[in-house]
Amino acid sequence: MLQHIYFRFLRWPIIIKLLLLIFGLIISFGIIIHYVEPKHFPTIFTGIWWAVITTATVGYGDVYPVTVKGRIIGILLVLTGAGVVSAYFASIAATTIRMQNAAMKGTKMFKGKNHIIIVGWNGRSKNVIDQWFHLDQHQSIVLIDDTLEQNPYPTHQVHFIKGKASVDETLQRANLQKAKYILITADQNENESHADMGSILILLAVKGFHPEIYCVVEILMNENVINAKRAGADEVIQTNAQSSYIMMNSLISHGMSETILMMLDHIQGNHLKFISVDDAWSEKSFEAVSMLLKKNRKLLIGVKRGEETIINPPMDFRIHSFDQLLVISN
């Protein structure tokens, strides 16, 4: 039994073991000095008070040993207690530095919850993080990347995890089980085909680890979109297709690229999003619902019905209760 307790004690963190040793020394010397000099240390608490002050090398001088035995005990306390206390604070400093280095280098586990995980460090993920901090500075974000050497956001609520997101150990350090969303960006160091395969591999690992998490994945080649959806992606961002559409619109309508970017820029106060249909709007026309939404500075531009999104439907188009409305909202 005692051996079992001893081995469990050896597995405790060194800071805890040193703290227990300090308490043990202080209490022991406090009790001993009380019995050696009961006249000057009438209670055990007085002895413990003297032991604390002596160990801390403060030396108030309100109580002190006067006999030879008492002073020998004091010498032993200074030699042992001061050394243990110094070791304790040195251990705290070393642990703090080690934890800071681990957080910077991406080896420390994230222990929060309801966080957002972003896989891959690139210009796109940087813009996402910057915009999210503009909207909510208290949202915790975990960045997973195996190319960075240290956290690119040391002063923000970004926790860096160094490693491959397709490995379970990396996902465990990111605390995927308690995450809210995950965004998988394409690897900019690979060609389009390999980047998509890497993203789908990460998606499979994520969904196998936490099937319920809402997962957004960036896919570069159109033919790989169906594979991403089969792998369990809740939403697929087709970067090349979206870029080509903006380029085409810019060729047809000059200046359209800046307008589209402004429409999608959350920092500018614009939000393109789906909202649910209010019960009072059910079976009303698209025109009537549009007029109602304009009063709240919401511009209705389309309706999502099932898997189909209808942009700018006829004015007499009927809105159903199960539809979702596509609006631009301030």
C-alpha positions as CSV (number, residue, x, y, z in Angstrom):
1,M,0.0,0.0,0.0
2,L,2.7,2.5,1.0
3,Q,4.8,1.5,-2.0
4,H,1.8,2.1,-4.3
5,I,1.3,5.6,-2.8
6,Y,5.0,6.3,-3.1
7,F,5.0,5.5,-6.8
8,R,1.9,7.6,-7.4
9,F,3.7,10.5,-5.6
10,L,6.7,10.1,-8.0
11,R,4.4,10.6,-11.0
12,W,3.0,13.9,-9.7
13,P,4.4,17.2,-11.2
14,I,7.5,18.4,-9.6
15,I,5.9,21.7,-8.6
16,I,3.3,19.8,-6.5
17,K,5.9,17.6,-4.9
18,L,8.0,20.6,-3.9
19,L,5.0,22.4,-2.6
20,L,4.0,19.4,-0.4
21,L,7.6,19.2,0.8
22,I,7.6,22.9,1.8
23,F,4.4,22.5,3.7
24,G,5.8,19.4,5.4
25,L,9.0,21.1,6.5
26,I,7.2,24.2,7.8
27,I,4.6,22.2,9.8
28,S,7.3,19.8,11.1
29,F,9.7,22.6,12.2
30,G,6.8,24.6,13.7
31,I,5.8,21.6,15.9
32,I,9.4,20.9,16.9
33,I,10.2,24.4,17.9
34,H,7.0,24.6,20.0
35,Y,8.0,21.6,22.1
36,V,11.7,22.6,22.3
37,E,10.9,26.2,23.4
38,P,7.3,26.2,24.7
39,K,7.9,29.5,26.6
40,H,8.8,31.5,23.5
41,F,6.5,29.5,21.1
42,P,3.4,28.9,23.3
43,T,1.3,27.4,20.4
44,I,2.0,25.3,17.4
45,F,0.6,28.0,15.2
46,T,3.3,30.4,16.5
47,G,5.9,27.9,15.7
48,I,4.5,27.5,12.2
49,W,4.4,31.3,11.8
50,W,8.1,31.5,12.7
51,A,9.0,28.6,10.3
52,V,7.2,30.4,7.4
53,I,9.0,33.7,8.1
54,T,12.3,32.0,8.5
55,T,11.9,29.9,5.4
56,A,11.0,33.0,3.4
57,T,14.1,34.8,4.8
58,V,11.9,37.8,5.9
59,G,12.9,37.7,9.6
60,Y,10.4,40.0,11.3
61,G,12.0,39.2,14.7
62,D,8.7,39.1,16.6
63,V,9.5,35.5,17.7
64,Y,12.9,33.7,17.6
65,P,14.6,30.8,19.4
66,V,16.9,31.7,22.4
67,T,18.2,28.3,23.4
68,V,21.0,26.4,21.8
69,K,18.7,23.6,20.7
70,G,16.2,26.1,19.3
71,R,18.9,27.9,17.3
72,I,20.2,24.7,15.9
73,I,16.7,23.9,14.7
74,G,16.6,27.4,13.2
75,I,19.9,26.8,11.3
76,L,18.6,23.5,10.0
77,L,15.4,25.2,8.8
78,V,17.3,27.9,7.0
79,L,19.6,25.4,5.3
80,T,16.8,23.1,4.2
81,G,13.7,25.3,3.9
82,A,15.3,28.2,2.0
83,G,16.8,25.8,-0.5
84,V,13.5,24.0,-1.1
85,V,11.6,27.3,-1.5
86,S,14.2,28.5,-4.0
87,A,13.9,25.3,-5.9
88,Y,10.2,25.6,-5.9
89,F,10.2,29.1,-7.4
90,A,12.9,28.1,-9.9
91,S,10.7,25.2,-10.9
92,I,7.7,27.5,-11.4
93,A,9.8,29.8,-13.5
94,A,11.1,26.9,-15.6
95,T,7.6,25.4,-16.0
96,T,6.2,28.8,-17.1
97,I,8.9,29.3,-19.7
98,R,8.5,25.7,-20.9
99,M,4.7,26.2,-21.3
100,Q,5.2,29.5,-23.2
101,N,7.7,27.8,-25.5
102,A,5.4,24.9,-26.0
103,A,2.5,27.3,-26.9
104,M,4.8,29.2,-29.3
105,K,6.2,26.0,-30.9
106,G,2.8,24.4,-31.3
107,T,3.4,21.4,-29.0
108,K,1.0,22.3,-26.2
109,M,-2.5,20.8,-26.2
110,F,-5.5,23.1,-26.4
111,K,-8.0,22.5,-23.5
112,G,-10.8,25.0,-24.4
113,K,-14.1,24.3,-26.1
114,N,-16.5,25.8,-28.6
115,H,-13.4,26.9,-30.6
116,I,-12.9,27.2,-34.4
117,I,-10.2,25.0,-36.0
118,I,-8.4,26.3,-39.1
119,V,-6.2,23.9,-41.0
120,G,-3.3,25.4,-43.0
121,W,-1.5,28.7,-42.8
122,N,-1.8,30.8,-46.0
123,G,-3.2,34.2,-47.1
124,R,-6.8,32.9,-47.0
125,S,-6.7,31.5,-43.5
126,K,-5.0,34.7,-42.3
127,N,-7.8,36.8,-43.7
128,V,-10.4,34.5,-42.1
129,I,-8.7,34.9,-38.7
130,D,-8.3,38.7,-39.0
131,Q,-12.0,39.1,-40.0
132,W,-13.2,36.8,-37.2
133,F,-11.2,38.8,-34.6
134,H,-12.8,42.0,-35.9
135,L,-16.2,40.5,-35.3
136,D,-15.5,38.6,-32.0
137,Q,-12.2,39.2,-30.2
138,H,-13.1,36.6,-27.6
139,Q,-13.5,33.6,-30.0
140,S,-10.8,31.0,-29.5
141,I,-9.2,29.8,-32.7
142,V,-6.9,26.8,-33.1
143,L,-4.5,26.9,-36.1
144,I,-3.1,23.6,-37.3
145,D,-0.1,23.7,-39.6
146,D,3.0,21.6,-40.1
147,T,5.2,24.2,-41.9
148,L,5.2,27.0,-39.4
149,E,7.9,27.1,-36.8
150,Q,6.0,29.2,-34.3
151,N,2.6,30.8,-33.6
152,P,2.0,33.7,-36.1
153,Y,-0.5,35.2,-33.6
154,P,1.4,35.2,-30.3
155,T,-0.7,38.1,-28.8
156,H,-4.2,36.9,-29.9
157,Q,-6.6,34.2,-29.0
158,V,-5.0,31.8,-31.5
159,H,-3.6,28.5,-30.2
160,F,-1.1,27.0,-32.6
161,I,-0.8,23.2,-33.1
162,K,2.2,22.0,-35.2
163,G,1.5,18.8,-37.0
164,K,-0.4,17.1,-39.8
165,A,-4.2,17.5,-39.5
166,S,-4.7,14.0,-40.9
167,V,-3.0,12.4,-37.8
168,D,-5.2,11.6,-34.8
169,E,-2.6,12.8,-32.3
170,T,-2.7,16.3,-33.9
171,L,-6.5,16.4,-33.8
172,Q,-6.4,15.3,-30.2
173,R,-4.0,18.2,-29.3
174,A,-6.4,20.5,-31.1
175,N,-9.3,19.2,-28.9
176,L,-11.4,18.4,-31.9
177,Q,-14.0,16.7,-29.9
178,K,-15.1,20.0,-28.3
179,A,-14.7,22.2,-31.3
180,K,-17.5,24.1,-32.9
181,Y,-16.4,24.4,-36.6
182,I,-13.4,23.4,-38.7
183,L,-12.1,25.0,-41.9
184,I,-9.8,23.0,-44.1
185,T,-7.8,25.1,-46.5
186,A,-6.0,23.8,-49.6
187,D,-2.2,23.3,-49.3
188,Q,-0.6,26.1,-51.3
189,N,2.7,24.1,-51.6
190,E,1.1,21.3,-53.6
191,N,-0.4,21.1,-57.1
192,E,-4.2,21.3,-57.3
193,S,-4.8,17.6,-57.5
194,H,-2.5,16.7,-54.6
195,A,-3.8,19.6,-52.6
196,D,-7.4,18.3,-53.0
197,M,-6.4,14.8,-52.1
198,G,-4.7,16.1,-49.0
199,S,-7.8,18.1,-48.0
200,I,-10.1,15.1,-48.5
201,L,-7.7,12.9,-46.4
202,I,-7.8,15.5,-43.6
203,L,-11.6,15.6,-43.9
204,L,-11.9,11.8,-43.6
205,A,-9.7,11.9,-40.4
206,V,-11.8,14.8,-38.9
207,K,-15.1,13.1,-39.6
208,G,-13.9,9.8,-38.3
209,F,-12.7,11.5,-35.2
210,H,-15.8,13.8,-34.7
211,P,-18.6,13.0,-37.2
212,E,-20.9,15.8,-35.9
213,I,-18.6,18.7,-36.3
214,Y,-19.5,21.3,-39.0
215,C,-16.8,21.0,-41.6
216,V,-16.0,23.5,-44.4
217,V,-13.3,22.3,-46.9
218,E,-11.6,24.2,-49.7
219,I,-11.5,22.3,-53.0
220,L,-9.6,23.6,-56.1
221,M,-10.7,21.2,-58.8
222,N,-14.4,20.8,-59.7
223,E,-14.1,17.1,-60.2
224,N,-13.1,16.6,-56.6
225,V,-16.1,18.4,-55.1
226,I,-18.3,15.2,-55.2
227,N,-15.5,13.3,-53.4
228,A,-15.3,15.9,-50.7
229,K,-19.1,15.7,-50.2
230,R,-18.9,11.9,-50.1
231,A,-16.2,12.2,-47.5
232,G,-18.6,14.1,-45.3
233,A,-18.0,17.8,-46.0
234,D,-20.9,19.9,-44.7
235,E,-19.9,22.7,-47.1
236,V,-17.4,22.9,-50.0
237,I,-15.6,26.1,-51.1
238,Q,-14.8,25.9,-54.8
239,T,-12.0,28.5,-54.8
240,N,-11.1,28.2,-58.6
241,A,-14.7,28.3,-59.7
242,Q,-15.6,31.3,-57.5
243,S,-12.5,33.2,-58.7
244,S,-13.3,32.4,-62.3
245,Y,-16.9,33.7,-61.9
246,I,-15.6,36.9,-60.4
247,M,-13.2,37.3,-63.3
248,M,-16.0,36.7,-65.8
249,N,-18.2,39.3,-64.1
250,S,-15.4,41.8,-64.1
251,L,-14.9,41.4,-67.8
252,I,-18.6,41.8,-68.5
253,S,-19.3,44.5,-65.9
254,H,-16.2,46.6,-65.1
255,G,-15.5,47.1,-61.4
256,M,-17.6,44.1,-60.3
257,S,-14.7,42.5,-58.4
258,E,-14.5,45.3,-55.9
259,T,-18.3,45.4,-55.5
260,I,-18.4,41.6,-54.8
261,L,-15.6,41.8,-52.3
262,M,-17.3,44.7,-50.5
263,M,-20.6,42.8,-50.5
264,L,-18.9,39.8,-48.8
265,D,-16.7,41.8,-46.4
266,H,-17.9,41.4,-42.9
267,I,-15.5,44.1,-41.6
268,Q,-17.5,46.6,-43.8
269,G,-20.6,45.5,-42.0
270,N,-22.1,43.4,-44.8
271,H,-23.3,39.9,-44.2
272,L,-24.5,37.6,-46.9
273,K,-26.4,34.9,-45.1
274,F,-29.4,32.6,-44.9
275,I,-32.2,33.4,-42.5
276,S,-35.2,31.3,-41.5
277,V,-38.7,32.1,-42.7
278,D,-40.9,33.8,-40.0
279,D,-44.3,32.2,-39.6
280,A,-46.0,35.4,-40.6
281,W,-44.2,35.3,-44.0
282,S,-45.3,31.8,-45.0
283,E,-47.1,31.7,-48.3
284,K,-46.5,35.4,-48.9
285,S,-45.0,36.5,-52.2
286,F,-41.3,37.2,-52.7
287,E,-42.1,40.9,-53.3
288,A,-44.1,41.1,-50.0
289,V,-41.4,39.5,-47.9
290,S,-38.8,41.6,-49.6
291,M,-40.6,44.8,-48.6
292,L,-40.9,43.5,-45.0
293,L,-37.2,42.7,-44.8
294,K,-36.2,46.1,-46.2
295,K,-37.6,47.8,-43.1
296,N,-34.9,46.0,-41.1
297,R,-32.1,46.9,-43.6
298,K,-32.1,43.3,-45.1
299,L,-32.0,42.9,-48.8
300,L,-33.7,39.7,-50.1
301,I,-31.9,38.4,-53.2
302,G,-32.9,34.7,-53.3
303,V,-34.5,31.6,-51.7
304,K,-33.0,28.3,-50.8
305,R,-35.5,25.4,-51.2
306,G,-34.0,22.0,-50.4
307,E,-30.7,21.7,-52.3
308,E,-31.6,24.4,-54.8
309,T,-30.9,28.1,-54.4
310,I,-33.1,30.4,-56.6
311,I,-31.6,33.8,-57.1
312,N,-33.9,36.7,-57.9
313,P,-37.1,34.7,-58.4
314,P,-40.3,36.2,-59.9
315,M,-42.0,38.8,-57.7
316,D,-45.1,36.5,-57.3
317,F,-42.9,33.5,-56.2
318,R,-44.5,32.1,-53.0
319,I,-42.3,31.7,-49.8
320,H,-42.8,28.4,-47.9
321,S,-42.2,27.9,-44.1
322,F,-39.4,25.4,-44.8
323,D,-37.5,27.8,-47.1
324,Q,-34.4,29.7,-46.2
325,L,-34.0,33.3,-47.4
326,L,-30.7,34.6,-48.8
327,V,-30.2,38.2,-47.7
328,I,-27.6,40.9,-47.4
329,S,-27.8,42.2,-43.9
330,N,-26.0,45.0,-42.1
